[in-house]
Amino acid sequence: MNAQIDSADKIDSQSVGEARFCFHCNELIPVGIKIFAQIKQRNEAMCCEGCRAVAELITVAGLQDYYQYRSQPALKPEQANDEWSLYSQSGIAKQYVSSEYPDKCAATILVDGLRCAACSWLIDRMLRRDSNIINVDVNVATARVHVTWRGAVTYFAEVLRALSRLGYRPHALDAQGLQQYTDNERRNMLKRLGVSGVGMMQVMMYVLPTYLHNDMDVTVRHYLQLVGLMLTTPVLFYAGWPFLESAARAVRLHSINMDVPVVMALLLAYGASVFNTLLWQGETYFDSVSMFIFLLTLSRFVVMTVRHHSHSVADALVRIQPRIAHVMRDGNLVDVPVSQLLNNDTVLVRVGDTVPADGLIIDGCSTLNEQLLTGESLPVMRKVNSSVMAGSINLTAPLSIRITEIGQRTVLSGILALLEQVQRDKPAAVLLADKISRRFLQSMLLITVVVALSWWWIDPSRIFTTVLAVLVVTCPCALSLAAPAVIASATTTLARRGLLITHADTIEQLAQVETMVFDKTGTLTTGNIVVAHITTYGQLNEDQCRDIAAALESAVSHPIAQAFSSVRSGTQRASNLRVVPGAGVEGEVDNVLYRLGSPAFVNELSNKPLNKVDNTAIWLSDQRVVLACFELSDDLRSDTKACIDELNRMQVRTVVLSGDASVAVEQIAQHCNIAEHHARQSPAAKVKMLKQYQVCSPVAMVGDGINDAPVLAAASVSIAMGAGTALAQASADAILMNNALRVLPHAIAIARRAQRIMKQNLCWAAIYNLSAVPLAATGYISPWLAAAGMSFSSILVVLNAARVLKRDRSS
Amino acid sequence: MSMIALLIPLSLILVVIAVWAFLWAVNAGQFDDLDTPAWDMLSDDDSTLSVKSESIQDKH
């Protein structure tokens, strides 16, 4: 049995048996970790020192109620890395801080990990403890914190530091444009919804008596109709304005969208009602008009709210791009905004910093995390004269880099450009709906003309009422509500389950998905490196080797070192530690000299050549023999197997496309019964492969990294992990909020049910319209009956759509 | 009839006032964040909250 399966089995048995999850971040606690924090007189288990530090900070501040009331687990804190002192330089802080009054500053900060209302409470309480801070305004929906403080601009650094100490990841924001735009959109929509809601209820109230009492006094009747007119006019021209505008735009461009028949029906019903009211004759349809506008606005409001919840492209760019670079100019190290970098500039990249532009290393030797760009999960070694890519993160030692490519030509920009291009040729399911409605509209107008001509020949006095009845009956209200209502309720259901839908046509596509493609690192796996397997060669057993390795790695801050620190249980201390960048670490434990690292480095000490060379393994030796080989891999998510099994049962084909080495991919594929797997795929190769699958049927792609962004954009349905990079989320149709893969099979089931209900709705609306038209055309349906039928069919469609919600609750 | 003639315009005036108040509230940002304000009340009296939360915890 091989290494990967061993570790995966371990996880499976844990989640079935006694799985331990971190009290703070709710991630699985690796075996052997014994870290506790005292919260409310109880010892709660923690997964790492970072979580413990945050939990203790919260407890000491007396804010432990946060744990009681939060609805989402906290973000796992990153390794302490004080990058905030940069912002204490006034030149840099000024870019982000506005100081309209002397001695008073304000800034808006985008906060990663701000997930529920309890977080906002925690941040608010914690920041206000600082007497310099005047006001804190936290908005959970947009993950933004607006802080006002007394004092200098440079105090901004303290604010950012305070947020990061709480375990959040703050990002300074200078662009406010997009945020303002979504705020305005939401406010406008809300105002329209309110006006149409109040208007609709009022109109109903005044119009209902005219339906109930046929013997009503004519004056009273007309008085009520006049009131209906007064109330419906603002509803139509204010609340219904977006529809009027969009229809007008479509007509001007000589095309027809779904709003055109809607607006046509609205205007005809409204026009006929105004006409009748002013002439003191016949029926009015004000109630239908206002109710219809309200229902349409409501369904669009729901869709908009969900869309705003997901992250925007602007947020993504804020997060990836480093904003400030340390440049050598005239012998001095100066901080310069990245946009002002020049070719051949010498840039210093500190540990933990993101490489600002593509370049060559001229001094230093370090490991870099290029996972975002290449998908490679393990850090890569880079030495003098090797090239580095913009967007990779420097992990172990400072580097001096000579810039070779800036701005437009960097690898990062290349991926962004590829993404944009793929996004443009995305198939739009909307086209079909438009085509149908165009046909419908054409035949509707044709029928009306035929009816008018025939009645002109039969009985000219009845032309107006009959034509009006035909127009009202053929009004595609139910037809145009059929799809949006179902989409709105399915979107709400999925959001409740933890899958945020960001595009309206996603549900339709998801229902048809027959192939699901997964990325490996960060999607099927957690992305944390763990020791998967230990092979011992000497007389020491596994645990002893592990303890020695942990002691050696304790001084190193490196993702591979973390794989050991998390299993550290022994009390052994290493002395005389010497870290050799790119090779390994050497030190004494219990007066024996050991080396841990690459085969070549280890061989120098033990003088025993190693045959097997594997990039993902590191070796331990003393001065005489090689003691052990540690195979590293990243953890499978606890619900990966359950998700794949369920998908297989639903006969959805599963595929893994990964940038990783083939062994790791194959092991995971075998263990989880994944039908197909392809390793070592570049982003471009992934797109090509995906397009092949897409020839037969729609494909859903699940991914997390920047390198996945183009593939996500090319897929029929793209699903990004909630913990994934913001860019991947920005290009996705849906975001898996809690990284819970097991939601995916449910999501497909819900989408399929929604699709079924949508078909029922369309069918019902079509049957209603088709059967009512002949009756209206032959004069059997009076206009008021037609209006009642129109309202009834719309309500039926909305109630049917609500079944998606209800069934989910019962299951 | 005369009563209706009087009462309906009165109710319309009330509707106009209600809608105006709603629009004002939206413009003033009252509806921008509906989740956070619910937690503001927890700020003033932390002691009562912790008593309450412990009793909730005991039930579990």
HADDOCK unambig.tbl for C-alpha pairs under 7 A between the chains (distance, minus, plus):
assign (segid A and resid 65 and name CA) (segid B and resid 50 and name CA) 6.78 0.50 0.50
assign (segid A and resid 117 and name CA) (segid B and resid 35 and name CA) 5.76 0.50 0.50
assign (segid A and resid 117 and name CA) (segid B and resid 36 and name CA) 5.37 0.50 0.50
assign (segid A and resid 120 and name CA) (segid B and resid 36 and name CA) 6.40 0.50 0.50
assign (segid A and resid 121 and name CA) (segid B and resid 39 and name CA) 5.94 0.50 0.50
assign (segid A and resid 121 and name CA) (segid B and resid 40 and name CA) 6.96 0.50 0.50
assign (segid A and resid 139 and name CA) (segid B and resid 33 and name CA) 6.00 0.50 0.50
assign (segid A and resid 139 and name CA) (segid B and resid 36 and name CA) 6.90 0.50 0.50
assign (segid A and resid 140 and name CA) (segid B and resid 36 and name CA) 6.94 0.50 0.50
assign (segid A and resid 141 and name CA) (segid B and resid 33 and name CA) 6.96 0.50 0.50
assign (segid A and resid 187 and name CA) (segid B and resid 26 and name CA) 6.17 0.50 0.50
assign (segid A and resid 191 and name CA) (segid B and resid 23 and name CA) 6.03 0.50 0.50
assign (segid A and resid 191 and name CA) (segid B and resid 26 and name CA) 6.84 0.50 0.50
assign (segid A and resid 195 and name CA) (segid B and resid 19 and name CA) 6.56 0.50 0.50
